[in-house]
Amino acid sequence: MIENTASEPDFGPQFRCGECDWVGHYIGDFVAHRESHHASIAEERKAPSFPIRELTYWLDGDKKVTELKEQIMLELERDPLWRVSDHPNLTLAETRERAMKKIRRLADQATSRPLEETMVRMSIISVVDPGFWTRFGVHFGLFFGALQGQASPAQLAYWMEKGAFTMQGVTGCFGMTELGHGSNVAGLETIATFDPNTDEFIVHSPTITATKWWIGGAAHTATHCAVYAQLLVGGKRYGTKTFVVQLRDTQTFELMPGVNIGDLGKKMGRDQIDNGWIRFTHVRIPRSHMLMKHTKVMRSGEVIEPPLAQLAYGALIQGRVSMVGDSANVAKRALTIATRYASVRRQFSDGTPGALESKLIDYPIHQHRLLPLMAQTFAMIFAAREMNTSYMQLMSQLNELGDSKGAAVDAAIKNLKETHATSAGLKAFCTWMCLNIIDQCRQSLGGHGYSAYTGLSQAYSDFAVHCTWEGDNTILTLQCGRYLVATALDALKGQPLPENLAYLKDAIKSGMVLETKPFSGKSAAEVSSLAALKAAWSSVAANAIVNAVRDFEAGVAKGLSKDNAYEFSSASRLHAARMHTYTYLLHRFVAQVEQSPAALRPILTLLAQLFGAHSAVQHSGEFLQAGFYSGAQIEALKVFVNDACAQIRKDAVPLTDAFDYSDYIINSPLGRYDGDVYEKYFELVTSLNPQKPVPYFDSLIRPLLERTNESQPGPELEIDQE
């Protein structure tokens, strides 16, 4: 913005820059100065230390995926239905209606296009419009995913024919969470009682806390629900199973008899989803509507249970796996906004007259603020890649089991437990990490970060739910910690350690007594090498697991039951899981660095070192306690972190460019590729909030301004009559 600060050219400063403190007399000087702001971000791209496009291909998987992603981004940007710049100004009703219009269009694309294209499209949409992504995913990911994972082949074919895949005749929701139960699926109160006289199940909500709660799609959209309920046959409970219950008549959309549904209304974020509550009052469904891929209920009332019931939960891991990738994708957007803005925003100068103020990104403290978050994001990207591969291998293994027994089943169960624990730990760790990245990036924008139009305040509100749905993060971390303790105890009995816990080998050999092995290197280069950092984090994780095992055994020695002993050791289990997940992330990061193209290896190595070293400095007490690093070596790590931030600062903008998000996806004037942040910010705010007469001026403001100080007469007090 140009501000003319004088009416006459001969008096005082005439032109003042609206973006910094520059003041000058001549328009030519101002134009040159103004162009320097646009050059600010251009100069960041002059000499990257790596080929940006090659890094994009590496992060996406290959060139074809990148080109497909760019094609989809352009399609969305040019589609008026996918306008996103006005989201902050929409009402709850408008937000939901627009989401439904998108569902109508995307439903055909999702079922007619190749699966690979649909997966890429959805990963982009999860960043563009996370609320819509969830509303759409409730049907295709949760409801249809339950059919795929829990239905027999004949049942799946039946529901496919009914339109469950194409949303033609069936729109589904996922009824697991209840008002009184979330993470404790085994404690759900909804009951499905088998009636042998009619060959039906009677689905019932016996208490207020049995009300299904937070059910996405229930309030307005769903015709059917995959209901998780306690199976009751002949007076005996058989645990939580899945039942398909029709909620609404598909022609009239009236609620079915015995079904009550309400709207949960406004939420912290993701208002595109019509979350609702559901209560069942003796609702009858055919016996065939219980999904029977695993447990089966025969016409006679005989219940046939699988030899290993935990196989049924393999499909539930998918949501946790997807959230690791979603955390990486959302973090990429937040960092792009914050990094580009920091490369344009100028604050304070050295006092030289006419000198430009310094870029935020040039301040070491701002580098410390953002660049370790960049390293964390790359760690999540690579962990998501490996986690997705592990999940696909697990599902393939489970699907091939059939009626297998013996070694094949044992191997599948072992893989299931490991994948479940790893996905639980990563889901919790990465969603916590991403939420922090969003907020730190938001705060780095200063006051502008508080605006709904700069992109990160809503991102925080939308992402926060990731820390509680698909399993509360603390509970999931404890589950990971329980697996770590159990695996260590099994290893003491001779069971082999999984690859991810190979660092426990020495502890197992010594009977869970770790010998202190101090690192000998002293310089910053030595203590921050990838080999040293891998060994350091392995030592810390092993130490944490050993302590958790000791606490568990102490609980057992006190006479506690196994479950109570695990609760007794919950604090140390939580800590062990966190240290293990740091170690997993670093090891996977290093593995990806070693597989990367030679031209990318230097910058990726530096990022991996920064991730390991900065995390170690943040948890320095753990390394001192494990006896791996000394106080002096921790100080050397701090020196390395300073140097690494300074080096990566030169590549900060090119690294965000490699994320390859268009301005449409970024959806923030402060994160624009061309750096023209202030003009576009001003245009956006003024276009969405045009000046209008104040609607309550006459009713409220005028009376306030024009009120008099004279007291109004009140009722007379007749003192003599008291």
NORTAWO-V645768 format. One record per residue. N is the residue number from 1. RES is the residue in one letter. PHI is phi in whole degrees, -180 to 180 (* if undefined). BURIAL is # if it has 9 or more other C-alpha atoms within 8 Angstrom, else .. Layout:
N | RES | PHI | BURIAL
N | RES | PHI | BURIAL
//
This chain:
1 | M | * | .
2 | I | -100 | .
3 | E | -117 | .
4 | N | -84 | .
5 | T | -99 | .
6 | A | -147 | #
7 | S | -81 | .
8 | E | -119 | .
9 | P | -67 | .
10 | D | -90 | .
11 | F | -116 | .
12 | G | 64 | .
13 | P | -63 | #
14 | Q | -106 | #
15 | F | -121 | #
16 | R | -125 | #
17 | C | -76 | #
18 | G | -81 | .
19 | E | -108 | .
20 | C | -152 | #
21 | D | -95 | .
22 | W | -63 | #
23 | V | -136 | #
24 | G | -146 | #
25 | H | -97 | #
26 | Y | -122 | .
27 | I | -63 | .
28 | G | -63 | .
29 | D | -65 | #
30 | F | -66 | #
31 | V | -60 | .
32 | A | -63 | .
33 | H | -65 | .
34 | R | -62 | #
35 | E | -65 | .
36 | S | -65 | .
37 | H | -68 | #
38 | H | -68 | #
39 | A | -73 | .
40 | S | -56 | #
41 | I | -84 | #
42 | A | -63 | #
43 | E | -68 | .
44 | E | -69 | #
45 | R | -104 | #
46 | K | -69 | .
47 | A | -143 | .
48 | P | -65 | #
49 | S | -84 | .
50 | F | -147 | .
51 | P | -76 | #
52 | I | -60 | #
53 | R | -64 | .
54 | E | -66 | .
55 | L | -66 | #
56 | T | -59 | #
57 | Y | -61 | #
58 | W | -67 | #
59 | L | -68 | #
60 | D | -78 | #
61 | G | 118 | .
62 | D | -171 | #
63 | K | -63 | .
64 | K | -63 | .
65 | V | -66 | #
66 | T | -61 | #
67 | E | -65 | .
68 | L | -64 | #
69 | K | -60 | #
70 | E | -67 | .
71 | Q | -63 | .
72 | I | -67 | #
73 | M | -59 | #
74 | L | -68 | .
75 | E | -58 | .
76 | L | -65 | .
77 | E | -62 | #
78 | R | -88 | .
79 | D | -91 | .
80 | P | -57 | .
81 | L | -66 | .
82 | W | -100 | #
83 | R | -60 | .
84 | V | -124 | .
85 | S | -65 | .
86 | D | -97 | .
87 | H | -52 | .
88 | P | -61 | .
89 | N | -97 | .
90 | L | -80 | .
91 | T | -79 | .
92 | L | -59 | #
93 | A | -65 | .
94 | E | -65 | .
95 | T | -62 | #
96 | R | -69 | #
97 | E | -65 | .
98 | R | -64 | #
99 | A | -61 | #
100 | M | -68 | .
101 | K | -63 | #
102 | K | -67 | #
103 | I | -61 | #
104 | R | -58 | .
105 | R | -76 | .
106 | L | -74 | .
107 | A | -59 | #
108 | D | -69 | #
109 | Q | -63 | #
110 | A | -64 | #
111 | T | -97 | .
112 | S | -110 | .
113 | R | -97 | .
114 | P | -58 | .
115 | L | -59 | .
116 | E | -59 | .
117 | E | -64 | #
118 | T | -62 | #
119 | M | -64 | .
120 | V | -65 | #
121 | R | -59 | #
122 | M | -69 | #
123 | S | -66 | #
124 | I | -73 | #
125 | I | -63 | #
126 | S | -62 | #
127 | V | -92 | #
128 | V | -67 | #
129 | D | -145 | #
130 | P | -61 | #
131 | G | -67 | #
132 | F | -64 | #
133 | W | -54 | #
134 | T | -70 | #
135 | R | -62 | #
136 | F | -69 | #
137 | G | -71 | #
138 | V | -58 | #
139 | H | -76 | #
140 | F | -76 | #
141 | G | -88 | .
142 | L | -91 | #
143 | F | -65 | #
144 | F | -68 | #
145 | G | -63 | #
146 | A | -65 | #
147 | L | -62 | #
148 | Q | -64 | .
149 | G | -87 | #
150 | Q | -117 | #
151 | A | -84 | #
152 | S | -71 | #
153 | P | -55 | .
154 | A | -67 | .
155 | Q | -66 | #
156 | L | -61 | #
157 | A | -62 | .
158 | Y | -62 | .
159 | W | -72 | #
160 | M | -63 | #
161 | E | -66 | .
162 | K | -74 | #
163 | G | 102 | #
164 | A | -67 | #
165 | F | -81 | #
166 | T | -94 | #
167 | M | 61 | #
168 | Q | -110 | #
169 | G | 105 | .
170 | V | -139 | #
171 | T | -123 | #
172 | G | -112 | #
173 | C | -134 | #
174 | F | -125 | #
175 | G | -101 | #
176 | M | -102 | #
177 | T | -63 | #
178 | E | -121 | #
179 | L | -57 | #
180 | G | -103 | .
181 | H | -144 | #
182 | G | -129 | #
183 | S | -66 | .
184 | N | -85 | .
185 | V | -62 | #
186 | A | -65 | .
187 | G | -96 | .
188 | L | -56 | #
189 | E | -101 | #
190 | T | -59 | #
191 | I | -118 | #
192 | A | -119 | #
193 | T | -100 | #
194 | F | -80 | #
195 | D | -108 | #
196 | P | -67 | #
197 | N | -70 | .
198 | T | -115 | .
199 | D | 59 | #
200 | E | -133 | #
201 | F | -105 | #
202 | I | -111 | #
203 | V | -93 | #
204 | H | -145 | #
205 | S | -102 | #
206 | P | -76 | #
207 | T | -136 | .
208 | I | -64 | .
209 | T | -75 | #
210 | A | -83 | #
211 | T | -61 | #
212 | K | -67 | #
213 | W | -134 | #
214 | W | 66 | #
215 | I | -83 | #
216 | G | -63 | #
217 | G | 90 | #
218 | A | -70 | #
219 | A | -62 | #
220 | H | -127 | .
221 | T | -109 | .
222 | A | -74 | #
223 | T | -98 | #
224 | H | -136 | #
225 | C | -139 | #
226 | A | -85 | #
227 | V | -95 | #
228 | Y | -94 | #
229 | A | -146 | #
230 | Q | -74 | #
231 | L | -80 | #
232 | L | -124 | #
233 | V | -131 | #
234 | G | 59 | .
235 | G | 81 | .
236 | K | -111 | .
237 | R | -89 | .
238 | Y | -121 | .
239 | G | 91 | .
240 | T | -81 | #
241 | K | -128 | #
242 | T | -114 | #
243 | F | -131 | #
244 | V | -92 | #
245 | V | -118 | #
246 | Q | -77 | #
247 | L | -98 | #
248 | R | -135 | #
249 | D | -68 | #
250 | T | -72 | .
251 | Q | -96 | .
252 | T | -94 | .
253 | F | 67 | .
254 | E | -73 | .
255 | L | -64 | #
256 | M | -72 | #
257 | P | -56 | .
258 | G | 85 | .
259 | V | -105 | #
260 | N | -119 | .
261 | I | -134 | #
262 | G | -136 | #
263 | D | -97 | #
264 | L | -85 | #
265 | G | 73 | .
266 | K | -69 | .
267 | K | -127 | .
268 | M | -64 | .
269 | G | -159 | #
270 | R | 52 | #
271 | D | -71 | #
272 | Q | -64 | #
273 | I | -89 | #
274 | D | -90 | #
275 | N | -64 | #
276 | G | -145 | #
277 | W | -115 | #
278 | I | -135 | #
279 | R | -123 | #
280 | F | -108 | #
281 | T | -121 | #
282 | H | 50 | #
283 | V | -85 | #
284 | R | -95 | .
285 | I | -134 | #
286 | P | -61 | #
287 | R | -57 | #
288 | S | -67 | .
289 | H | -87 | #
290 | M | -82 | #
291 | L | -75 | #
292 | M | -121 | #
293 | K | -65 | #
294 | H | -111 | #
295 | T | -77 | #
296 | K | -125 | #
297 | V | -115 | #
298 | M | -83 | .
299 | R | -58 | .
300 | S | -76 | .
301 | G | 98 | #
302 | E | -71 | .
303 | V | -107 | #
304 | I | -110 | .
305 | E | -101 | .
306 | P | -70 | .
307 | P | -62 | .
308 | L | -132 | .
309 | A | -62 | #
310 | Q | -67 | .
311 | L | -61 | #
312 | A | -67 | #
313 | Y | -95 | .
314 | G | -59 | #
315 | A | -67 | #
316 | L | -73 | .
317 | I | -72 | #
318 | Q | -55 | #
319 | G | -61 | .
320 | R | -69 | #
321 | V | -63 | #
322 | S | -64 | #
323 | M | -74 | #
324 | V | -67 | #
325 | G | -66 | #
326 | D | -63 | #
327 | S | -61 | #
328 | A | -64 | #
329 | N | -65 | #
330 | V | -70 | #
331 | A | -63 | #
332 | K | -60 | #
333 | R | -65 | #
334 | A | -60 | #
335 | L | -70 | #
336 | T | -62 | #
337 | I | -61 | #
338 | A | -67 | #
339 | T | -72 | #
340 | R | -66 | #
341 | Y | -64 | #
342 | A | -66 | #
343 | S | -90 | #
344 | V | -114 | #
345 | R | -67 | #
346 | R | -119 | #
347 | Q | -143 | #
348 | F | 68 | .
349 | S | -139 | #
350 | D | -84 | .
351 | G | 93 | .
352 | T | -67 | .
353 | P | -56 | .
354 | G | 80 | .
355 | A | -74 | #
356 | L | -67 | .
357 | E | -71 | #
358 | S | -79 | #
359 | K | -68 | #
360 | L | -58 | #
361 | I | -67 | #
362 | D | -84 | #
363 | Y | -80 | #
364 | P | -54 | #
365 | I | -68 | .
366 | H | -74 | #
367 | Q | -62 | #
368 | H | -64 | #
369 | R | -72 | #
370 | L | -108 | #
371 | L | -72 | #
372 | P | -61 | #
373 | L | -68 | #
374 | M | -62 | #
375 | A | -63 | #
376 | Q | -62 | #
377 | T | -65 | #
378 | F | -63 | #
379 | A | -61 | #
380 | M | -68 | #
381 | I | -58 | #
382 | F | -74 | #
383 | A | -65 | #
384 | A | -62 | #
385 | R | -61 | #
386 | E | -70 | #
387 | M | -65 | #
388 | N | -65 | #
389 | T | -62 | .
390 | S | -62 | #
391 | Y | -66 | #
392 | M | -63 | .
393 | Q | -65 | .
394 | L | -62 | #
395 | M | -64 | #
396 | S | -64 | .
397 | Q | -64 | #
398 | L | -68 | #
399 | N | -69 | .
400 | E | -87 | .
401 | L | -64 | #
402 | G | 58 | .
403 | D | -100 | .
404 | S | -62 | .
405 | K | -137 | .
406 | G | 74 | .
407 | A | -60 | .
408 | A | -63 | #
409 | V | -69 | #
410 | D | -59 | .
411 | A | -66 | .
412 | A | -66 | #
413 | I | -65 | #
414 | K | -63 | .
415 | N | -66 | #
416 | L | -61 | #
417 | K | -63 | #
418 | E | -67 | #
419 | T | -66 | #
420 | H | -61 | #
421 | A | -67 | #
422 | T | -65 | #
423 | S | -66 | #
424 | A | -64 | #
425 | G | -64 | #
426 | L | -70 | #
427 | K | -58 | #
428 | A | -65 | #
429 | F | -64 | #
430 | C | -72 | #
431 | T | -71 | #
432 | W | -60 | #
433 | M | -64 | #
434 | C | -65 | #
435 | L | -60 | #
436 | N | -66 | .
437 | I | -62 | #
438 | I | -58 | #
439 | D | -71 | #
440 | Q | -66 | #
441 | C | -66 | #
442 | R | -60 | #
443 | Q | -64 | #
444 | S | -68 | #
445 | L | -82 | #
446 | G | 69 | .
447 | G | -61 | .
448 | H | -64 | .
449 | G | -67 | #
450 | Y | -82 | #
451 | S | -75 | #
452 | A | -70 | #
453 | Y | -92 | #
454 | T | -98 | #
455 | G | 102 | #
456 | L | -107 | #
457 | S | -67 | #
458 | Q | -71 | #
459 | A | -60 | #
460 | Y | -64 | #
461 | S | -63 | #
462 | D | -72 | #
463 | F | -86 | #
464 | A | -55 | #
465 | V | -65 | #
466 | H | -59 | #
467 | C | -81 | #
468 | T | -126 | #
469 | W | -84 | .
470 | E | 57 | .
471 | G | 109 | #
472 | D | -57 | #
473 | N | -59 | #
474 | T | -65 | .
475 | I | -65 | #
476 | L | -64 | #
477 | T | -65 | #
478 | L | -65 | #
479 | Q | -62 | #
480 | C | -62 | #
481 | G | -63 | #
482 | R | -64 | #
483 | Y | -61 | #
484 | L | -62 | #
485 | V | -65 | #
486 | A | -63 | .
487 | T | -67 | #
488 | A | -64 | #
489 | L | -65 | #
490 | D | -64 | #
491 | A | -64 | #
492 | L | -64 | #
493 | K | -92 | .
494 | G | 107 | .
495 | Q | -74 | .
496 | P | -69 | .
497 | L | -82 | #
498 | P | -68 | .
499 | E | -56 | .
500 | N | -68 | .
501 | L | -117 | .
502 | A | -60 | .
503 | Y | -69 | #
504 | L | -86 | #
505 | K | -55 | #
506 | D | -66 | .
507 | A | -65 | #
508 | I | -66 | #
509 | K | -61 | .
510 | S | -93 | .
511 | G | 71 | .
512 | M | 65 | .
513 | V | -119 | .
514 | L | -89 | #
515 | E | -86 | .
516 | T | -72 | .
517 | K | -126 | .
518 | P | -61 | .
519 | F | -77 | .
520 | S | -90 | .
521 | G | -66 | .
522 | K | -122 | #
523 | S | -75 | .
524 | A | -61 | #
525 | A | -65 | .
526 | E | -71 | #
527 | V | -71 | #
528 | S | -103 | #
529 | S | -65 | #
530 | L | -61 | #
531 | A | -64 | .
532 | A | -66 | #
533 | L | -67 | #
534 | K | -62 | #
535 | A | -66 | .
536 | A | -64 | #
537 | W | -67 | #
538 | S | -63 | #
539 | S | -64 | #
540 | V | -66 | #
541 | A | -64 | #
542 | A | -62 | #
543 | N | -63 | #
544 | A | -66 | #
545 | I | -68 | #
546 | V | -58 | #
547 | N | -66 | #
548 | A | -67 | #
549 | V | -63 | #
550 | R | -62 | .
551 | D | -65 | #
552 | F | -62 | #
553 | E | -66 | #
554 | A | -65 | #
555 | G | -65 | #
556 | V | -63 | #
557 | A | -63 | .
558 | K | -82 | .
559 | G | 93 | .
560 | L | -74 | #
561 | S | -68 | .
562 | K | -58 | .
563 | D | -64 | .
564 | N | -70 | #
565 | A | -67 | #
566 | Y | -65 | #
567 | E | -66 | .
568 | F | -59 | #
569 | S | -100 | #
570 | S | -62 | #
571 | A | -64 | .
572 | S | -74 | #
573 | R | -66 | #
574 | L | -60 | #
575 | H | -66 | #
576 | A | -62 | #
577 | A | -65 | #
578 | R | -66 | #
579 | M | -67 | #
580 | H | -64 | #
581 | T | -70 | #
582 | Y | -55 | #
583 | T | -65 | #
584 | Y | -59 | #
585 | L | -60 | #
586 | L | -66 | #
587 | H | -63 | #
588 | R | -70 | #
589 | F | -60 | #
590 | V | -63 | #
591 | A | -61 | .
592 | Q | -70 | #
593 | V | -60 | #
594 | E | -66 | .
595 | Q | -93 | .
596 | S | -76 | #
597 | P | -59 | .
598 | A | -58 | .
599 | A | -68 | .
600 | L | -97 | #
601 | R | -62 | #
602 | P | -60 | .
603 | I | -71 | #
604 | L | -69 | #
605 | T | -62 | #
606 | L | -63 | #
607 | L | -66 | #
608 | A | -64 | #
609 | Q | -63 | #
610 | L | -64 | #
611 | F | -60 | #
612 | G | -66 | #
613 | A | -75 | #
614 | H | -63 | #
615 | S | -63 | .
616 | A | -68 | #
617 | V | -63 | #
618 | Q | -66 | .
619 | H | -123 | .
620 | S | -59 | #
621 | G | -60 | .
622 | E | -65 | .
623 | F | -75 | #
624 | L | -68 | #
625 | Q | -66 | .
626 | A | -74 | #
627 | G | 78 | #
628 | F | -86 | #
629 | Y | -107 | #
630 | S | -94 | #
631 | G | -59 | .
632 | A | -65 | .
633 | Q | -70 | #
634 | I | -63 | #
635 | E | -63 | .
636 | A | -65 | #
637 | L | -63 | #
638 | K | -63 | #
639 | V | -61 | #
640 | F | -63 | #
641 | V | -59 | #
642 | N | -59 | #
643 | D | -66 | .
644 | A | -65 | #
645 | C | -62 | #
646 | A | -65 | #
647 | Q | -70 | .
648 | I | -69 | #
649 | R | -53 | #
650 | K | -65 | #
651 | D | -110 | #
652 | A | -59 | #
653 | V | -67 | #
654 | P | -57 | #
655 | L | -65 | #
656 | T | -70 | #
657 | D | -62 | #
658 | A | -67 | #
659 | F | -66 | #
660 | D | 64 | .
661 | Y | -99 | #
662 | S | -70 | .
663 | D | -59 | #
664 | Y | -63 | .
665 | I | -68 | #
666 | I | -61 | #
667 | N | 51 | #
668 | S | -152 | #
669 | P | -62 | #
670 | L | -80 | #
671 | G | -112 | #
672 | R | -62 | #
673 | Y | -64 | .
674 | D | -83 | .
675 | G | 79 | #
676 | D | -83 | #
677 | V | -81 | #
678 | Y | -74 | #
679 | E | -60 | .
680 | K | -71 | #
681 | Y | -64 | #
682 | F | -63 | .
683 | E | -62 | .
684 | L | -64 | #
685 | V | -64 | #
686 | T | -73 | .
687 | S | -71 | .
688 | L | -87 | .
689 | N | -134 | .
690 | P | -65 | .
691 | Q | -68 | .
692 | K | -138 | .
693 | P | -59 | .
694 | V | -69 | .
695 | P | -66 | .
696 | Y | -111 | .
697 | F | -65 | .
698 | D | -68 | .
699 | S | -84 | .
700 | L | -128 | .
701 | I | -72 | #
702 | R | -58 | #
703 | P | -60 | #
704 | L | -66 | .
705 | L | -72 | .
706 | E | -100 | .
707 | R | -69 | .
708 | T | -102 | .
709 | N | -90 | .
710 | E | -69 | .
711 | S | -74 | .
712 | Q | -78 | .
713 | P | -65 | .
714 | G | -118 | .
715 | P | -66 | .
716 | E | -75 | .
717 | L | -99 | .
718 | E | -87 | .
719 | I | -62 | .
720 | D | -67 | .
721 | Q | -90 | .
722 | E | -72 | .
//
